[in-house]
Every structure is written in C-alpha cells, then in structure tokens.
C-alpha cells in the first residue's frame, strides 16, 4: 500500500472510530463499532452500533446510503471485522457480499472464536478486496474492554480513588466523603454510565452507604457489585434498595431477590472467582471504587488494567493511606482544582 492510500484509509478509519464511540455504554457485551462507506472520495453512508441487540454498524451504514447502485464501486471502512455468524442479528459479512462492495478496510480482526477471521475469509472468497490492520493499536484501545473480556476471560478492570494531598484515601474512621470536588464527582458519574458494573468492598458500603448510580450525568446505571463475604452488611443500605441490579458476593449462599443476587464463591480464591463469575454474567467492564483493602486486593493480584486517581489539594493529616502500585502514567489533567492521573499496567 502506498503512503497516500494509507493516509486516506487512516483518515476514514478515524471517522469510523469517532462513530464507534457513540455507542459507548450501550452496546456491551458487544464491541463498539463504527462504519463509513466512501465512493470516489466522498462519504455516502455511515453508521455505528447503537445498542446491544440492534443493527450493527455495517447495517446502519449501508441503510444510510441513498443510492445503493454506488455500493459495488465503494469502500467500506469498519473498525472491527464484520461478523460471519447469526447472533442477535444476521451476519454482516453476508450483507456486505450481497451488496457487492468493491473493498473493505478493517482496523481489527475480531478475536471472538465465533468470528476469528472467518468474516474476512468469506468476503475475500466472494471477490471483495479486504485490507486489515489500519490503525490497529488505536482500534484495540477503543475496544480494550471487549478484547480483555474475550482474550483474558475476565472484565476490563478500572480502579478509581481520590486521595488527599498528603496521600490519604479516607479518614481514620474509614469515611471518604468528600475528598474530591463536585466536578470530579460528576466525572465519576459519567464513568459509571460507561461501564457494565461498579464495585465497592464491605467497609466502603457500610461507612459511606453509596448508591453507586448515575445521578449527575445522563446514562444507564451500572450493575452494582459488593463484596460481603459473610453477609454482614445491613439490609437497609442504599445498595440493597432494589432500584438497579446488584450482586452481593459472599462465601455462604446463592439466593435470588428482585434486583439482588446473592452469589456464593470460593473463599480461597475469592477475587479470581468473582471476576470469573462476572465474566460468565457477561460483565465486560468493572469499575472499582474502593475502599483501600479492596483496591489493594486487585492490585496485589494483578487484576487491573487501568487506574484513575484524583489528587485533592485537601489534607487530612492522618487517616487511611492510598494504595501503592506500579503503573505507567498516561496522562494528567486539572479537574476544577483536583489533579486526575491515569495509569495503565506496565
């Protein structure tokens, strides 16, 4: 591929990435996918996967093309390999073939065993030119939750906490309200809307009585998860108000209630068993909000992918110190006076 064609492919793929992100928080456990159809250097159709169970990006893009007679001379840019199997919807590779598109440009191959390159092979066997690997790293980052879920057999795990300027995550009585400012807390509500589940440990549940819902942002509520090994948390906590699906992991029993699941797992490998069970429940991403013991457990077991830390100008003087970890700082920004640091595992 010459440089001019590569630059053109990259440009249209970046547009497809932008479209894909519009499905964030709505398509899990499916990946975010965007698609752009180009004829003679002009976009004639585009679309994205908008909701789980709904039409895929390729379907929406093809449906957006006013003159379907242009498709046999057009190129489809799509962020992920078109599927070749029947799921909630028919195979997208069959749709592409039926419209006789001239060329398909793909960022990432789908590592889901149900697809595994078969969509690409099917289109090539039908005579369609297929180019793969365009902005591959950016595509994997876009769908890092999906690829972690498929390839590692667990949710993508994000750890979040706020700590004071002198390094404390909570006061000596374990209370952590409020270290970060209102703008930072609003950002956390946005993050909750983007992930499948949000988790706290028993101490945080007892001392802070969080609701773990989305109030200061527009979006879906995540599944709430709490680790309560011996079922000692009182039933009047906000977590157990029945307003959204909640999973209470313990070592004693399984039990089902309206919007509340008691899930029994092995005490010996409690954390590993929990993330494996969340994977079975099709939870693609897990947002861990505390407290210190729970966060440290994830860190010590190398069960994390991303860490987000708010550093407040406030000081406590004494209290519960924030977790220690080794990670690669990816960016830092000012959030209304708080400093937000983001890290990835090295």
Buried (B, 14 or more C-beta within 10 A) or exposed (E): EEEEEEEBBBEBBBBBBBBBEBBBBBBBBBBBBBBBBBBEEEBBBBBBBBEEEBBBBBBBBBEBBEEEEBBEEBBBBBBBBBBBBEEEBBBBBBBBBEBEBBBBBBBBBBBBEEBBEBBBEBBEEBEBEBBBEBBBEBBBEBBBBBBBBBEBEBBBBBBBBBBBEBBBBBBEEBBBEEBBBEEBBBBBBBBBBBBBBBBBBBBBBBBBBBBBBBEBBEBBBBBBBBBBBEBEBEEEBBBBBEEBBBBBBBBEEEEEEEBBBBBBBEEEEBBBBBBBBBBEBEBBBBBBBBBBBBBBBBBEEEBBBBBBBBBBEBEBEEBBBBBEBEBEEEEEEEBEEBBBBBBBBE
